[in-house]
Amino acid sequence: MKKSIVSATALSFMLVVFNISPVFADTQVQDHYKNVIHKTPHNVEVCYDKSVSGDKTGDTLRGAILGGIIGNNVGDINNGGAIGSVIGGMLGHSNSNATGGTKRVCQIETRYTEKSMRIYSHSKITFEYMGKTYTLQFEK
């Protein structure tokens, strides 16, 4: 016996054109299923401890820049910008509150809840007609 796979349209065409009665021996219909994973998003707040340095360089540089700007614009002093930069840098460093240690950092993250589901995929009908076995795939 030879197995053939034909489309439902081709089979219907043969039945109508050749006036064949659709009486088949050993007809079987089998449903096929597949597993799919459905992911549902949700937001969670995640917090962790982050190590931070006690580096005061950033505050020193900010103070120096601001001091230089002020020194250039105040009065008629030679090298006012340079003097302002030095004084601003020293003040920025001494007033810095940068301390080393850990810092609590929180952020919102998207997580997914997964649910496995078994759903219908397709069906196959297998039948024998005039010594040949035919298989058709279809959806209900």
Residue frames relative to the residue before (quaternion, step in Angstrom):
aa qw qx qy qz dx dy dz
M 1.0000 0.0000 0.0000 0.0000 0.00 0.00 0.00
K 0.2457 -0.7653 0.5815 0.1254 3.55 -0.89 0.96
K 0.2849 -0.7471 0.5749 0.1734 3.58 -0.94 0.91
S 0.0536 -0.7852 0.6168 0.0072 3.54 -0.98 0.90
I 0.2247 -0.7320 0.6233 0.1586 3.53 -1.16 0.62
V 0.0273 0.7952 -0.6026 0.0611 3.55 -0.66 1.12
S 0.5146 -0.6352 0.4687 0.3347 3.54 -1.19 0.42
A 0.6232 -0.5417 0.4077 0.3899 3.56 -1.22 0.46
T 0.6207 0.5446 -0.3425 0.4482 3.59 1.06 -0.69
A 0.6616 0.4989 -0.3068 0.4682 3.59 0.92 -0.88
L 0.6524 0.5078 -0.3204 0.4625 3.58 0.95 -0.81
S 0.6486 0.5113 -0.3171 0.4662 3.58 0.93 -0.88
F 0.6309 0.5375 -0.3246 0.4557 3.57 0.99 -0.84
M 0.6621 0.5018 -0.3029 0.4669 3.60 0.91 -0.93
L 0.6585 0.5182 -0.3211 0.4413 3.59 0.91 -0.86
V 0.6940 0.4696 -0.2783 0.4694 3.60 0.96 -0.89
V 0.6983 0.4901 -0.2838 0.4378 3.60 0.77 -1.05
F 0.7808 0.3303 -0.1736 0.5012 3.56 0.84 -0.96
N 0.3839 -0.7565 0.4552 0.2702 3.57 1.32 0.22
I 0.2668 0.7709 -0.5200 0.2535 3.54 0.92 1.03
S 0.4124 -0.6954 0.5337 0.2480 3.54 -0.93 0.88
P 0.3739 -0.7603 0.4840 0.2190 3.62 -0.73 0.98
V 0.3220 0.7022 -0.5606 0.2983 3.57 0.64 1.11
F 0.0161 -0.8264 0.5600 -0.0561 3.55 -0.47 1.21
A 0.3719 -0.7035 0.5566 0.2387 3.55 -1.14 0.63
D 0.8534 0.1395 -0.1129 0.4893 3.57 -1.21 0.60
T 0.2028 0.7864 -0.5529 0.1865 3.61 0.76 0.98
Q 0.0014 0.7900 -0.6118 0.0403 3.56 -0.93 1.00
V 0.1286 -0.7589 0.6340 0.0753 3.55 -1.03 0.86
Q 0.0373 -0.8031 0.5944 -0.0164 3.56 -0.78 1.03
D 0.2824 -0.7493 0.5788 0.1543 3.56 -0.85 1.06
H 0.1860 -0.7706 0.6023 0.0939 3.56 -1.08 0.80
Y 0.1515 -0.7865 0.5972 0.0424 3.54 -1.02 0.90
K 0.1377 -0.7710 0.6129 0.1051 3.54 -1.26 0.37
N 0.4074 -0.6858 0.5479 0.2519 3.54 -1.24 0.53
V 0.0293 -0.7782 0.6273 -0.0044 3.54 -0.93 0.96
I 0.3032 -0.7276 0.5836 0.1951 3.55 -1.20 0.53
H 0.1927 -0.7690 0.6045 0.0773 3.54 -0.75 1.13
K 0.1429 -0.8028 0.5770 0.0465 3.59 -0.67 1.16
T 0.1261 -0.7851 0.6053 0.0369 3.55 -0.81 1.10
P 0.3031 -0.7785 0.5167 0.1871 3.64 -0.59 1.07
H 0.0732 0.7554 -0.6509 0.0191 3.53 -1.25 0.58
N 0.4085 -0.7177 0.5156 0.2286 3.58 -1.15 0.64
V 0.0477 -0.7727 0.6326 0.0194 3.53 -1.11 0.79
E 0.3767 -0.6887 0.5640 0.2563 3.55 -1.18 0.54
V 0.1083 -0.7973 0.5936 0.0137 3.56 -0.70 1.14
C 0.0699 -0.7983 0.5981 0.0089 3.58 -0.79 1.04
Y 0.0462 0.7805 -0.6222 0.0381 3.55 -1.13 0.71
D 0.4759 -0.6482 0.5114 0.3031 3.55 -1.29 0.37
K 0.1263 -0.7932 0.5949 0.0304 3.55 -0.84 1.06
S 0.4145 -0.6976 0.5259 0.2547 3.57 -0.93 0.89
V 0.0551 -0.7801 0.6231 0.0126 3.55 -0.94 0.95
S 0.4161 -0.7083 0.5114 0.2521 3.53 -1.07 0.75
G 0.4569 -0.6652 0.5181 0.2834 3.55 -1.29 0.33
D 0.2616 0.8017 -0.4951 0.2092 3.58 1.19 0.60
K 0.2045 -0.8025 0.5547 0.0802 3.58 -0.73 1.13
T 0.3433 0.7799 -0.4696 0.2312 3.58 1.30 0.13
G 0.6528 0.5297 -0.3207 0.4363 3.58 0.90 -0.91
D 0.6705 0.4833 -0.3006 0.4759 3.59 0.94 -0.86
T 0.6247 0.5364 -0.3339 0.4589 3.60 1.05 -0.74
L 0.6771 0.4898 -0.2939 0.4639 3.59 0.91 -0.91
R 0.6376 0.5155 -0.3329 0.4657 3.58 0.96 -0.80
G 0.6507 0.5132 -0.3095 0.4662 3.60 0.98 -0.84
A 0.6553 0.5129 -0.3113 0.4590 3.59 0.98 -0.86
I 0.6564 0.5055 -0.3185 0.4607 3.60 0.93 -0.83
L 0.6785 0.4771 -0.2919 0.4762 3.57 0.88 -0.95
G 0.6457 0.5215 -0.3171 0.4588 3.61 1.00 -0.80
G 0.6420 0.5200 -0.3169 0.4659 3.59 1.03 -0.77
I 0.6463 0.5112 -0.3182 0.4687 3.57 0.98 -0.83
I 0.6737 0.4820 -0.2937 0.4770 3.57 0.89 -0.93
G 0.6554 0.5295 -0.3108 0.4398 3.61 0.95 -0.89
N 0.6614 0.4966 -0.3069 0.4708 3.61 1.05 -0.66
N 0.7561 0.4078 -0.2045 0.4692 3.58 1.08 -0.63
V 0.6589 0.4801 -0.3162 0.4851 3.63 1.21 -0.10
G 0.8696 0.0263 -0.0406 0.4914 3.56 -0.80 1.02
D 0.4972 -0.6230 0.5170 0.3120 3.51 -1.40 -0.24
I 0.2445 0.7935 -0.5093 0.2262 3.58 0.80 1.11
N 0.4521 -0.6567 0.5283 0.2918 3.58 -1.01 0.89
N 0.8416 0.0650 -0.1016 0.5265 3.58 -0.98 0.96
G 0.1769 0.8198 -0.5217 0.1563 3.59 1.05 0.74
G 0.6354 0.5383 -0.3237 0.4492 3.55 1.08 -0.77
A 0.6616 0.5006 -0.3059 0.4671 3.59 0.96 -0.86
I 0.6554 0.4983 -0.3097 0.4755 3.57 0.93 -0.88
G 0.6496 0.5190 -0.3069 0.4631 3.60 1.00 -0.87
S 0.6311 0.5399 -0.3252 0.4522 3.57 1.08 -0.78
V 0.6695 0.4929 -0.3045 0.4649 3.57 0.89 -0.93
I 0.6821 0.4752 -0.2929 0.4724 3.58 0.84 -0.96
G 0.6578 0.5125 -0.3075 0.4584 3.64 0.95 -0.88
G 0.6418 0.5229 -0.3199 0.4608 3.59 1.04 -0.78
M 0.6602 0.4955 -0.3080 0.4730 3.57 0.98 -0.86
L 0.6629 0.4915 -0.3100 0.4721 3.59 0.94 -0.81
G 0.6369 0.5300 -0.3265 0.4549 3.61 1.00 -0.81
H 0.6614 0.5021 -0.2988 0.4703 3.56 1.01 -0.85
S 0.7169 0.4565 -0.2714 0.4517 3.58 0.80 -0.96
N 0.7190 0.4236 -0.2530 0.4895 3.61 1.08 -0.59
S 0.4398 0.7092 -0.4518 0.3156 3.59 1.27 0.00
N 0.2157 -0.7720 0.5833 0.1311 3.55 -1.01 0.80
A 0.3261 0.7523 -0.5076 0.2646 3.61 1.20 0.46
T 0.0501 0.7806 -0.6191 0.0699 3.54 -0.77 1.09
G 0.4805 -0.6665 0.4940 0.2844 3.53 -1.11 0.68
G 0.4139 0.6987 -0.5238 0.2572 3.55 -1.26 0.29
T 0.6018 -0.5362 0.4242 0.4127 3.52 -1.09 -0.75
K 0.1703 -0.7677 0.6131 0.0750 3.50 -1.20 0.65
R 0.3998 -0.7028 0.5357 0.2435 3.59 -0.95 0.88
V 0.0495 -0.7931 0.6066 -0.0239 3.57 -0.72 1.14
C 0.0582 -0.7986 0.5990 0.0034 3.59 -0.83 1.00
Q 0.0489 0.7829 -0.6193 0.0345 3.55 -1.14 0.69
I 0.4654 -0.6549 0.5211 0.2879 3.55 -1.26 0.49
E 0.0521 -0.7887 0.6126 -0.0005 3.58 -0.89 1.01
T 0.3705 -0.6917 0.5698 0.2441 3.54 -1.19 0.60
R 0.0607 -0.7711 0.6339 0.0012 3.54 -0.83 1.07
Y 0.2994 -0.7601 0.5531 0.1632 3.57 -1.25 0.35
T 0.2549 -0.7146 0.6315 0.1599 3.52 -1.09 0.85
E 0.1830 -0.8075 0.5554 0.0767 3.56 -0.70 1.10
K 0.0487 -0.7757 0.6292 0.0012 3.54 -1.01 0.90
S 0.2760 -0.7635 0.5644 0.1496 3.57 -0.72 1.09
M 0.0209 -0.7975 0.6024 -0.0246 3.55 -0.89 0.99
R 0.2983 -0.7153 0.6047 0.1836 3.55 -1.17 0.70
I 0.0053 0.8216 -0.5677 0.0519 3.57 -0.56 1.17
Y 0.6123 -0.5478 0.4335 0.3703 3.54 -1.29 0.45
S 0.2099 -0.7823 0.5770 0.1046 3.55 -0.97 0.90
H 0.7290 -0.3014 0.2551 0.5591 3.59 0.65 -1.13
S 0.3190 -0.7133 0.5802 0.2297 3.56 -1.33 0.02
K 0.1766 -0.7493 0.6253 0.1275 3.52 -1.30 0.42
I 0.1488 -0.7488 0.6379 0.1013 3.53 -1.05 0.80
T 0.1027 -0.7763 0.6214 0.0238 3.53 -0.90 0.99
F 0.1125 0.7898 -0.5937 0.1053 3.55 -0.83 0.97
E 0.3308 -0.7177 0.5789 0.2008 3.51 -1.28 0.41
Y 0.0546 0.7892 -0.6084 0.0628 3.52 -0.90 0.94
M 0.8506 -0.0709 -0.0160 0.5208 3.54 -0.79 1.11
G 0.7670 -0.4086 0.1899 0.4569 3.54 0.84 1.06
K 0.6770 0.4343 -0.2973 0.5144 3.59 1.23 -0.03
T 0.3126 -0.7249 0.5841 0.1887 3.55 -1.16 0.70
Y 0.1148 -0.7931 0.5979 0.0188 3.54 -0.86 1.07
T 0.1026 -0.7686 0.6288 0.0583 3.56 -1.15 0.69
L 0.0655 -0.7852 0.6157 0.0099 3.55 -0.87 1.03
Q 0.2301 -0.7485 0.6060 0.1398 3.54 -1.04 0.79
F 0.1039 0.7970 -0.5848 0.1094 3.59 -0.90 0.93
E 0.3518 -0.6902 0.5812 0.2491 3.52 -1.36 0.18
K 0.4623 -0.6835 0.4954 0.2716 3.54 -1.00 0.85
